[in-house]
């Protein structure tokens, strides 16, 4: 089981105050990693759970749409923890509207954080990995809409399709530095982003009917896959997107 041991590692997890980010941050801490959380508001619950496990937790409050501050984030993490070993690009937003009414602002906001920030934060963390000389792990969060078109979410679909492509592109160039870049594609998860879908009885029933596992996923369902991609167990996996979907894509 030492293959999955993250003791002594430091992981940056964006958007870890609730939902999937929180589930992955806690999972990585359970495997031994110290956590640097990032978001626009504090994460007291995540902090409490991580520190309860005896791990360090450092939180950086920032708006990830402000790409000119991304280097400050990396510098802050290194100053607080001494080094970085893992980056989880989890932060993201979604906008829902009929395609014919979809606004340019809703397009730009989603693309800005889900795609642009993901690339440039990965770039800056990768530079830190190269400087440290020990390689590293980057885990991007894709989506079922990396594979499918979706309904009323064109900018989200575009951004998450880009995440899968960028995962391949980053892996292709960064593997020479012993940096692994892979992605997790969550299925239909019970988070704030899906509250509207779960509240719609007809849509909820249609979604559950197609999931072979027969339930919505939970944030904790991403903990194991995140640990795997963050650990030495995945050292020869590069540029791949793993679906964590209860069998949705298999049906």
SULSUL-V759821 format. One record per residue. PHI is phi in radians with two decimals (none if undefined). PSI is psi in whole degrees, 0 to 359 (none if undefined). Layout:
[[PHI;PSI] [PHI;PSI]]
//
This chain:
[[none;354] [-1.06;339] [-1.00;331] [-1.82;6] [-1.35;124] [-1.91;18] [-0.99;130] [1.54;353] [-1.52;154] [-2.13;127] [-2.06;128] [-1.53;126] [-2.19;112] [-1.45;145] [1.11;47] [-1.78;12] [-1.30;333] [-2.56;178] [1.01;220] [-1.10;320] [-1.09;319] [-1.11;316] [-1.06;319] [-1.27;321] [-1.06;315] [-1.15;319] [-1.07;315] [-1.11;322] [-1.15;322] [-1.06;329] [-1.48;356] [2.05;356] [-1.43;146] [-1.49;152] [-2.11;134] [-1.91;110] [-1.62;152] [-2.43;136] [3.14;177] [-1.49;349] [-2.45;159] [-1.11;164] [-2.26;66] [-1.10;323] [-1.16;316] [-1.11;316] [-0.98;312] [-1.06;318] [-1.20;320] [-1.18;315] [-1.22;332] [-1.09;331] [-1.44;359] [1.47;14] [-1.77;157] [-1.38;147] [-2.39;122] [-2.12;131] [-2.05;136] [-2.04;118] [-1.55;117] [-2.82;157] [-1.58;111] [-1.24;355] [-1.32;346] [-1.60;85] [-1.11;339] [-1.24;351] [-1.80;3] [-1.14;323] [-1.14;325] [-1.06;321] [-1.07;312] [-1.08;315] [-1.09;320] [-1.10;315] [-1.09;317] [-1.18;320] [-1.09;320] [-1.36;322] [-1.97;344] [1.68;332] [-2.93;170] [-2.28;138] [-2.13;336] [-2.46;138] [-2.17;127] [-1.97;108] [-1.47;81] [-1.73;329] [-1.01;136] [-2.98;164] [-2.33;166] [-2.41;147] [-2.27;134] [-2.01;127] [-2.94;151] [-0.97;142] [-0.96;319] [-1.22;345] [-1.95;1] [-1.15;131] [-1.57;158] [-1.14;324] [-1.12;317] [-1.14;329] [-1.19;307] [-1.14;318] [-1.05;314] [-1.21;314] [-1.08;322] [-1.03;309] [-1.53;319] [-1.25;333] [-2.05;305] [-1.18;311] [-1.09;319] [-0.98;315] [-1.16;310] [-1.29;331] [-1.23;320] [-1.04;317] [-1.04;313] [-1.22;322] [-1.20;321] [-1.07;321] [-1.06;321] [-1.16;319] [-1.01;314] [-1.10;318] [-1.07;319] [-1.23;329] [1.42;12] [-2.03;12] [1.29;197] [3.01;179] [-2.25;130] [-2.06;126] [-2.09;114] [-1.64;151] [-1.85;108] [-1.58;216] [-2.96;166] [-1.04;333] [-1.46;9] [-1.37;341] [-1.95;338] [-2.27;170] [-1.44;325] [1.33;176] [-2.27;124] [1.16;22] [-2.42;54] [-1.07;320] [-1.25;326] [-1.16;316] [-1.07;316] [-1.07;316] [-1.19;320] [-1.34;333] [-1.15;321] [-1.14;325] [-1.04;318] [-1.15;320] [-1.18;317] [-1.15;327] [-1.03;317] [-1.15;316] [-1.12;315] [-1.10;317] [-1.10;320] [-1.04;319] [-1.58;335] [-1.68;346] [-1.02;329] [-1.11;341] [-1.75;15] [1.12;34] [-1.90;122] [-1.69;130] [-2.14;119] [-2.44;176] [-2.41;155] [-1.97;134] [-1.96;95] [-1.14;146] [-1.44;214] [-1.40;106] [-1.89;146] [-1.41;88] [-2.36;178] [-1.05;325] [-1.10;334] [-1.89;11] [-1.01;319] [-1.14;320] [-1.15;317] [-1.21;334] [-1.39;342] [-1.54;104] [-0.96;318] [-1.18;313] [-1.16;320] [-1.05;314] [-1.13;319] [-1.13;320] [-1.17;311] [-1.07;326] [-1.11;330] [-1.59;348] [-1.53;112] [-0.97;327] [-1.22;344] [1.35;17] [-2.70;161] [-1.24;148] [-1.29;161] [-2.03;155] [-0.91;325] [-1.15;340] [-1.20;342] [-1.58;349] [-1.06;309] [-1.07;309] [-1.03;323] [-1.16;318] [-1.05;315] [-1.00;310] [-1.26;339] [-1.52;348] [-1.83;174] [-1.24;350] [-1.12;340] [-1.96;25] [-1.08;338] [-1.94;24] [-1.94;121] [-2.40;127] [1.33;20] [-1.86;148] [-1.96;119] [-1.71;122] [-1.39;131] [-2.11;81] [-2.33;11] [1.13;15] [1.70;7] [-0.90;310] [-1.28;340] [-1.36;342] [-1.47;none]]
//
